[in-house]
Amino acid sequence: MRLGLALGYWGRRPDPAQAELAVEAERLGYDSVWTAEAWGSDAFTPLTWIAARTKRIRLGTAVAQMAARTPTATAMHALTLDHLSGGRMLLGLGLSGPQVVEGWYGRPFPGSPLTATREYVDVVRQVLRREGPVELDGRFHTLPYTGEDGTGLGRALKPITHPLRARLPLLLGAEGPKNIAQTTRIADGWLPLYWSPLRTEVYAASLAELPAGFMVAPMARAKVCDDVAEGLLPVKAMLGFYIGGMGHAARNFHADLMARMGYEPEARRIQRLFAEGRREEAVLAVPDSFADEISLVGPRERIAERLESWRAGPVTDLLVMAPDLRTLRVLAELNGQGP
């Protein structure tokens, strides 16, 4: 099992420690470093900053939001950074939810998310293969554009720049069972939002036919500390925000996933408290047991024991959200790697 460093997206301002963490992760033998985006910082610019300060570590987006860019624009970002980094790019994509797609990007959330994802991936793959002009007569993505408000002058084009790799790895962030199953067919890897090594049966049917070399790369917050309850508070804060605030009460993919993982009453309570403006109570309503099983928190010995269960399943890459150098180093040692 390879280790990756998940940096996420910025909060109010850039985190000056991120570049240092990425450089140290490379020195410690981490395989990859990942950035994200929500409705603030973008995913690609920080990766370029990190690429200029590193030499070997792979550079991933977990995730770049599909609604933020047309598929050809996303492919341009990926092939550009792949060239500049010497072939280290990992393109992780996610659809996001209706609240972000329509509220932030001002675009309609697709009525068929699986079809929209499939078309998006198709266009990106065409650009990277560069076998001919990019064309698609899709439901959500049509190239050249043929809408009634168009000029009719659009031409199918082939990228000017020759991509460094036609098979640049493409991963998808998927949560629903059908979306996960499709991911195993059209992508090179899957980026689970929550992964519990104690509940792998939740995903068993969707992962029944994994192709060779397919990446399963969940994110987990990690913290070496003496007080487990205190160490879990940032995990619970993240879960409270995603389950309560990242979606509508009638349509919240994160809450639905928590429900499928055996915590439906708790998920609905968190949603209700968050909607009522009782955010601190929503965070405290996140069960310690759920926060604990999707993270690696506590003394070194406890993390070492729990790390074995992550290795036992289909996980190929563990993307750790580790806020400090000590935790990064301990995980590297426990995973049998280092400078």
C-alpha positions in Angstrom: 0.0 0.0 0.0 1.5 3.3 -1.1 1.1 6.5 0.9 0.0 9.8 -0.5 -0.4 13.2 1.2 -3.8 14.9 0.8 -3.6 18.6 1.3 -7.2 19.4 0.4 -8.3 23.0 -0.4 -7.4 26.3 1.2 -9.5 27.8 3.9 -9.5 31.6 4.4 -6.0 31.9 3.0 -3.1 29.8 1.8 -1.5 27.4 4.2 2.2 28.3 4.2 3.1 24.9 5.6 1.8 22.9 2.6 4.9 23.2 0.4 7.0 22.1 3.3 4.8 19.1 4.0 5.0 18.1 0.3 8.7 18.3 0.2 9.1 16.3 3.4 6.6 13.7 2.1 8.7 13.2 -1.0 11.8 12.8 1.1 10.0 10.2 3.2 9.1 8.1 0.2 5.4 9.1 -0.2 4.2 8.3 -3.7 1.8 11.2 -4.3 0.5 14.5 -3.1 -3.1 15.7 -3.7 -4.9 19.0 -3.8 -8.6 19.7 -4.0 -11.1 22.5 -4.7 -14.5 23.6 -3.4 -15.5 27.2 -3.9 -12.2 29.0 -3.2 -8.8 27.9 -4.2 -8.4 25.8 -7.4 -6.8 22.4 -7.5 -4.2 22.8 -10.3 -2.3 26.0 -9.3 -1.1 24.7 -5.9 0.0 21.4 -7.7 2.1 23.5 -10.1 3.7 25.3 -7.1 4.5 22.0 -5.5 5.8 20.5 -8.8 8.4 23.2 -9.0 9.7 22.3 -5.5 9.8 18.5 -5.9 11.3 16.0 -8.3 9.7 12.6 -7.9 6.4 12.6 -6.0 3.3 12.2 -8.2 0.8 15.1 -8.3 -2.9 14.5 -8.0 -6.2 16.4 -7.9 -8.6 14.9 -5.4 -10.8 16.2 -6.8 -11.0 18.7 -9.6 -14.7 19.6 -10.1 -16.1 18.8 -13.5 -18.5 21.7 -13.4 -15.6 24.1 -13.1 -14.3 23.5 -16.5 -15.3 22.0 -19.8 -13.7 18.6 -20.3 -11.3 20.0 -23.0 -10.2 22.7 -20.5 -9.5 20.1 -17.9 -7.5 18.0 -20.3 -5.5 21.1 -21.2 -4.7 21.6 -17.5 -3.7 18.0 -17.1 -1.5 17.7 -20.2 0.2 21.0 -19.3 1.1 20.0 -15.8 2.1 16.5 -16.9 4.7 18.1 -19.2 5.9 20.6 -16.7 6.3 17.9 -14.0 8.0 15.3 -16.2 5.0 12.9 -16.2 3.8 13.0 -12.6 0.2 14.1 -13.1 -2.8 12.1 -11.7 -6.1 13.5 -12.8 -8.8 13.0 -10.2 -12.2 14.3 -11.1 -15.5 14.6 -9.3 -19.0 15.8 -10.2 -19.8 17.5 -6.9 -23.5 18.0 -5.9 -26.4 20.2 -7.0 -25.7 22.9 -4.4 -22.2 23.5 -5.7 -22.8 22.9 -9.4 -25.8 25.2 -9.5 -25.0 27.6 -6.7 -21.3 28.2 -7.4 -20.8 27.4 -11.1 -24.2 28.5 -12.3 -24.8 25.3 -14.3 -27.6 22.8 -14.2 -26.9 19.6 -12.2 -27.1 16.8 -14.8 -30.2 14.7 -14.7 -28.1 11.6 -15.4 -24.9 12.0 -13.4 -23.5 8.7 -14.7 -24.0 9.7 -18.4 -22.5 13.2 -17.7 -19.4 11.6 -16.1 -19.0 9.1 -18.9 -19.1 11.8 -21.5 -16.7 14.0 -19.6 -14.2 11.2 -19.3 -14.6 10.3 -23.0 -13.6 13.8 -24.1 -10.6 14.0 -21.7 -9.4 10.6 -23.0 -9.8 11.8 -26.6 -7.7 14.9 -26.0 -4.9 12.9 -24.3 -4.8 10.2 -27.0 -4.7 12.9 -29.8 -5.6 10.4 -32.4 -7.8 12.8 -34.2 -10.1 15.8 -33.8 -12.2 15.7 -30.6 -15.8 14.9 -31.4 -18.8 13.8 -29.3 -22.5 13.9 -29.9 -23.4 13.7 -26.3 -26.3 14.5 -24.1 -24.3 16.9 -21.9 -21.2 17.5 -23.9 -21.3 18.1 -27.7 -18.2 18.9 -29.7 -18.4 20.8 -31.9 -21.3 22.7 -30.4 -24.5 22.3 -32.3 -27.0 24.2 -30.1 -29.6 26.4 -31.6 -27.9 29.5 -30.1 -24.6 28.6 -31.8 -23.1 30.0 -35.1 -22.7 26.6 -36.7 -19.1 27.5 -37.4 -17.5 25.3 -34.8 -14.8 22.9 -36.0 -13.6 19.6 -34.4 -10.1 20.3 -33.3 -7.1 18.2 -32.2 -4.9 19.5 -29.4 -1.9 21.6 -30.7 0.3 20.3 -27.9 1.2 16.6 -28.0 0.4 15.1 -24.6 3.3 13.6 -22.8 1.2 10.5 -21.9 -1.9 9.2 -23.8 -2.8 7.1 -20.7 -2.3 9.7 -18.0 -4.0 8.1 -15.0 -7.6 9.3 -14.5 -9.4 8.7 -11.2 -13.0 9.5 -10.2 -14.5 10.5 -6.9 -17.7 8.5 -6.7 -20.1 7.8 -3.9 -23.2 5.9 -5.2 -23.0 2.2 -5.9 -23.7 2.5 -9.6 -21.2 5.4 -10.0 -18.5 3.4 -8.2 -19.2 0.4 -10.5 -19.0 2.6 -13.6 -15.7 4.1 -12.3 -14.1 0.6 -12.3 -15.0 0.4 -16.0 -14.1 3.8 -17.4 -11.3 5.1 -15.0 -7.9 4.1 -13.7 -8.8 4.5 -10.1 -11.4 5.5 -7.5 -11.1 8.2 -4.8 -13.5 7.2 -2.0 -14.5 10.1 0.3 -15.0 7.8 3.3 -13.5 4.4 3.6 -13.9 2.1 6.6 -11.7 -1.0 6.5 -14.3 -2.5 8.9 -17.1 -2.1 6.4 -15.6 -3.1 3.0 -18.9 -5.0 2.3 -20.5 -1.6 1.6 -18.5 -1.5 -1.6 -18.1 -5.2 -2.4 -20.7 -5.4 -5.2 -19.4 -2.2 -6.9 -15.8 -3.4 -6.7 -16.5 -7.0 -7.8 -14.7 -6.7 -11.1 -11.6 -4.5 -10.5 -9.2 -4.4 -13.5 -5.5 -5.1 -13.0 -3.7 -2.0 -11.7 -6.8 -0.2 -10.7 -6.1 2.3 -7.9 -8.3 2.5 -4.8 -7.2 5.6 -3.0 -9.3 6.7 0.0 -8.5 9.7 2.1 -8.1 9.4 5.9 -7.1 12.1 8.4 -4.1 11.0 10.5 -2.8 12.4 13.7 -0.2 11.0 16.2 -1.4 12.1 19.6 -2.1 10.7 23.1 -5.7 11.8 23.4 -7.8 9.9 20.8 -11.0 11.9 21.6 -9.2 15.2 21.0 -7.5 13.9 17.9 -10.9 13.0 16.4 -12.4 16.5 16.8 -11.1 17.7 13.4 -12.5 14.5 11.8 -15.9 15.2 13.4 -15.8 18.8 12.3 -15.1 17.8 8.7 -17.8 15.2 8.8 -20.3 17.6 10.4 -19.7 20.1 7.6 -19.9 17.6 4.7 -22.9 15.7 6.0 -24.7 18.7 7.4 -23.7 21.5 5.1 -22.5 20.1 1.8 -25.9 19.5 0.3 -29.7 19.9 0.8 -31.7 17.9 3.2 -33.4 16.2 0.2 -30.2 15.5 -1.7 -26.9 15.1 0.1 -24.7 12.4 -1.3 -22.4 12.5 1.7 -25.2 12.0 4.2 -26.6 9.1 2.1 -23.1 7.4 2.1 -22.9 7.7 5.9 -26.4 6.1 6.0 -25.3 3.2 3.8 -22.4 2.7 6.1 -24.7 1.9 9.0 -25.3 5.4 10.5 -28.5 6.6 9.0 -30.2 8.0 12.2 -27.0 9.8 13.1 -26.6 11.2 9.5 -30.2 12.6 9.5 -29.7 14.1 12.9 -26.5 15.8 11.8 -28.3 17.2 8.8 -31.2 18.5 10.9 -29.0 20.2 13.4 -26.8 21.8 10.7 -29.9 23.1 8.9 -31.2 24.6 12.1 -28.0 26.6 12.5 -26.8 24.4 15.5 -23.4 23.6 13.9 -21.5 22.9 17.1 -24.2 20.4 18.1 -24.0 18.9 14.6 -20.3 18.2 15.0 -20.7 16.7 18.4 -23.5 14.5 17.0 -21.0 12.7 14.8 -20.4 9.4 16.5 -16.8 8.9 17.7 -17.0 5.4 16.3 -17.6 6.5 12.8 -15.0 9.2 12.9 -12.5 6.7 14.3 -13.0 3.9 11.8 -12.4 6.2 8.8 -9.2 7.8 10.2 -5.9 7.0 11.9 -5.7 8.8 15.2 -4.0 8.1 18.5 -0.6 7.0 19.9 1.9 5.4 17.5 1.1 1.8 18.7 -2.6 2.3 18.1 -2.1 3.6 14.6 0.3 0.8 13.8 -2.3 -1.8 14.8 -5.1 -0.1 12.9 -3.0 0.4 9.8 -2.9 -3.4 9.3 -6.7 -3.4 8.5 -6.2 -0.8 5.8 -3.6 -2.9 4.2 -5.8 -6.0 4.3 -8.4 -4.8 1.8 -8.3 -3.5 -1.8 -6.8 -0.2 -0.9 -3.7 0.5 -3.1 -3.0 4.1 -2.0 -3.8 5.6 1.4 -4.0 9.4 1.1 -3.4 10.8 4.5 -4.5 14.2 5.6 -1.7 14.7 8.1 -1.3 18.3 9.4 2.1 17.9 10.9 5.6 16.5 10.1 5.7 14.1 13.0 2.6 12.3 11.8 4.0 12.1 8.2 7.2 10.6 9.5 5.5 8.0 11.8 3.3 6.8 9.0 6.2 6.5 6.7 8.1 4.4 9.3 5.0 2.2 10.0 4.6 1.6 6.2 8.2 0.5 5.9 9.4 3.4 3.8 11.7 6.3 4.3 14.6 8.3 2.9 
